[in-house]
Amino acid sequence: MDKKGEWQGNLSALFPKSRRGQGMSVSTLVLIILGIFILVVLILGFVLGWNKLAFWIKSDNNVAEVSQKCEYACGIQSQYDFCVASRKLTAPEADLAEADKEAGYKMGTCKFFATDEFYSRLGIQNCPEVNCA
């Protein structure tokens, strides 16, 4: 700029030709994207639950999960969850009754699994605090 405040057109003073160190390399961008993806997967896993996120990982045994849900229903004394809500119990063939072996699972309530002669041996506890009458 001259003394009057007019611009003289010297672009090299405003924009230097050497731009080293001002850009990101491709590997840095790939690592940032990979880091963001891993962070999103971790957040979804902990928020939604790993079994819903990794639906392709199928377990052939959910006895512990059903037992935990039944204990929770008993703990909060939820008559509906313990006596009415149907649960799908999947277990190895040896732990299923003959009639259920072909299907590979048994549908029933917590009360059924806790009091049935065959399924009570799986460790699902009865809940005396909840009246299923």
C-alpha positions, -999 to +999 in steps of 0.1 A: +000+000+000+012+034-007+010+065+014-025+073+003-039+039+013-041+025-022-031-011-029-002-016-053-010-052-063+018-070-046+002-105-040+034-122-030+035-102+002+000-114+011+003-151-001+037-166+002+045-193-024+059-218+001+031-237+019+051-265+035+037-276+068+002-261+062-016-293+050-024-326+065-011-358+051-034-385+039-023-409+066-033-383+092-067-380+078-072-418+076-062-421+113-086-393+123-115-410+105-106-444+119-104-429+154-138-412+150-153-445+138-139-465+167-152-438+191-187-440+176-187-479+178-176-477+215-203-452+224-230-472+206-218-504+222-220-490+257-253-471+251-273-497+232-256-527+246-231-549+228-256-577+220-277-553+200-247-537+183-231-570+174-262-588+163-242-611+140-226-627+171-252-652+181-250-670+213-265-705+217-271-699+254-289-670+270-297-687+303-276-662+323-294-633+306-329-646+313-319-654+349-306-618+353-338-603+339-359-625+362-338-615+392-343-579+382-380-583+379-381-599+413-359-572+428-383-544+417-413-567+425-427-564+390-456-588+388-459-583+350-423-589+342-420-620+364-454-636+359-466-625+324-438-613+302-427-641+279-390-648+276-371-668+250-347-691+266-320-706+243-298-733+256-278-763+243-300-793+234-290-811+266-306-783+287-339-783+267-368-805+272-375-831+244-404-811+230-382-780+226-350-795+212-362-792+176-369-754+180-337-748+200-355-726+225-383-724+250-407-696+255-419-690+290-423-666+319-398-663+348-424-680+370-425-709+346-387-713+344-383-710+381-410-735+390-410-760+361-396-794+371-373-796+341-362-759+337-358-750+373-324-768+373-310-741+351-308-718+381-336-693+376-348-685+410-384-683+422-395-650+436-417-653+468-421-615+469-442-615+437-476-631+438-485-647+404-520-657+413 
